[in-house]
């Protein structure tokens, strides 16, 4: 697991590796409303874990249905930071 991943204020994170990774959280921004785009160009799935205690409370992610979310090759995930959590952005 990779806990409390430090994105250093980046709006884009690109995973290029061939090894599957579990992410438990990304570093919280200084204010609500920040957006983080995760793009997977490598051959491995990057699994984002829902509310995993491996990361600090404010760095955790919340997904619909309280389930982990895998991002496969050539796929992307957009998160927004609201109410002390990274939240998945979906369009109806």
KAKA-V621938 format. One record per residue. N is the residue number from 0. RES is the residue in three letters. PHI is phi as a letter, one per 30 degrees, with the letter a starting at -180 (NA if undefined). D_FIRST is the distance of its C-alpha to the first C-alpha in whole Angstrom. Layout:
# KAKA-V621938
{{N,RES,PHI,D_FIRST} {N,RES,PHI,D_FIRST}}
This chain:
# KAKA-V621938
{{0,UNK,NA,0} {1,UNK,c,4} {2,UNK,c,6} {3,UNK,h,10} {4,UNK,d,10} {5,UNK,d,14} {6,UNK,c,16} {7,UNK,h,19} {8,UNK,i,21} {9,UNK,d,21} {10,UNK,c,22} {11,UNK,b,20} {12,UNK,b,17} {13,UNK,c,17} {14,UNK,c,15} {15,UNK,c,17} {16,UNK,d,15} {17,UNK,c,15} {18,UNK,c,12} {19,UNK,d,10} {20,UNK,b,7} {21,UNK,c,5} {22,UNK,c,6} {23,UNK,c,7} {24,UNK,l,10} {25,UNK,c,12} {26,UNK,e,15} {27,UNK,d,18} {28,UNK,d,21} {29,UNK,d,24} {30,UNK,a,26} {31,UNK,d,25} {32,UNK,j,26} {33,UNK,d,24} {34,UNK,c,22} {35,UNK,b,19} {36,UNK,c,20} {37,UNK,c,17} {38,UNK,b,18} {39,UNK,c,17} {40,UNK,c,19} {41,UNK,d,18} {42,UNK,c,18} {43,UNK,c,14} {44,UNK,d,13} {45,UNK,c,10} {46,UNK,c,9} {47,UNK,c,10} {48,UNK,c,9} {49,UNK,d,13} {50,UNK,h,13} {51,UNK,d,10} {52,UNK,d,11} {53,UNK,d,8} {54,UNK,c,10} {55,UNK,e,13} {56,UNK,e,16} {57,UNK,d,17} {58,UNK,c,14} {59,UNK,d,13} {60,UNK,c,14} {61,UNK,b,17} {62,UNK,b,18} {63,UNK,e,21} {64,UNK,i,21} {65,UNK,h,18} {66,UNK,c,16} {67,UNK,d,13} {68,UNK,b,14} {69,UNK,d,14} {70,UNK,c,15} {71,UNK,d,17} {72,UNK,e,19} {73,UNK,i,22} {74,UNK,b,20} {75,UNK,b,19} {76,UNK,b,18} {77,UNK,c,20} {78,UNK,c,19} {79,UNK,b,21} {80,UNK,c,21} {81,UNK,b,23} {82,UNK,h,24} {83,UNK,i,21} {84,UNK,b,18} {85,UNK,d,17} {86,UNK,b,19} {87,UNK,d,20} {88,UNK,c,23} {89,UNK,b,25} {90,UNK,c,29} {91,UNK,d,31}}
